[in-house]
């Protein structure tokens, strides 16, 4: 070997390392990030709703309205945490409607949507399963009462906290999921986005829950709805289709319309 040849065992200078682009996360890493991120969201939101509701019904405990506020902030906080912890790996969707809406907007490949959606549904279901396991060791009757009340599932009429009907649930899921996607697409835009996107998205989801918990317990996320309906009983399962179909409808409307309205490139001759 010539004295001018670099030593292959010599350490790479830090200046060279800083210019080395990071490796693209593997598909497995992305799916794991989506599953864990959805677990975090569902465990944080539903855990807060169930455990706080139990305390609210105890004598001398805080007012039930605090549960409503706590759940709204809990879901926003979990999204902020997940966005910054797992967003750099998978994009931080944690929601089948978000995945499909991003694909409709041209921000995510359609071929990758199925894997993401499966990971999200599995992550959410594991989260509610852990909540059930915790409930098995809770106060007498806690788990049965939680399941008899729907296990924080989405619904209308008897499962609506405010007594709203099916049309109200359909409308609010379409409108709020579409608005949520508009926020995501705007704050994560490759040229117009902001480094505070995770915070803004989390706060927007908090607002969405403030608006719609009284109507249908707020879905805007089919994985969250599936995860709770599994343990929520027959009424929750029979109503589940609405909270799969209409958040996806709202997300697709937002994705296609955002692309048409705001991502068209005007070409000059």
KAGI-V109225 format. One line per field, one symbol per residue. ss: DSSP state (a for helix, b for strand, c for the rest). phi: phi as a letter, one per 20 degrees, with the letter a starting at -180 (. if undefined). psi: psi as a letter, one per 30 degrees, with the letter a starting at -180 (. if undefined). A space follows every 50 residues. Layout:
# KAGI-V109225
ss->???
phi->???
psi->???
This chain:
# KAGI-V109225
ss->cccccccccccccaaaacccccccccaaaaaaaaaaaaaaaaaaaaaaaa aaaaaacccccccaaaaaaaaaaaaaaaaaaaaaaaaaaacccccaaaaa aaaacccccaaaaaaaaaaaaaaaaaaaaaaaaaaacccccaaaaaaacc ccccccaaaccccccaaaaaaaaaaaaaaaaaaaaaacccccccccaaaa aaaaaaaaaaaaaaaacccccaaaaaaaaaaacaaaaaaaaaaaaaaaaa aaaaaaaaaaaaccccccc
phi->.ffeffffefffgfffffeeffffgfgfffffffffffggffffffffff ffffffeefmeffgfffgffffffffffffgffeedgfedomflagffgf ffffenebfgfeffgfffffffgfffffffffffffdeggnfffffffeo llferclfeegdmfeggffffffffffffgfffffffdgfddfcfeggff fffffffgfgfdgfebmldlbgfffffefgdenfffffeggfeefeffgf ffgfffffffeddfeedde
psi->klffkkjffkkkkeeeefgkkkkkkleeeeeeeeeeeeeeeeeeeeeeee eeeeeffkkgllkffeeeeeeeeeeeeeeeeeefefefeffhegjeeeee eeeefgfkkeffeeeeeeeeeeeeeeefeeeeeeffgalkfeeeeeefgf hgllalcfgkegglleeeeeeeeeeeeeeeeeeeeefgkffgakfgeeee eeeeeeeeeeefefeggjdgjeeeeeeefegfaeeeeffeeegeefeeee eeeeeeeeeeefgkkkkk.
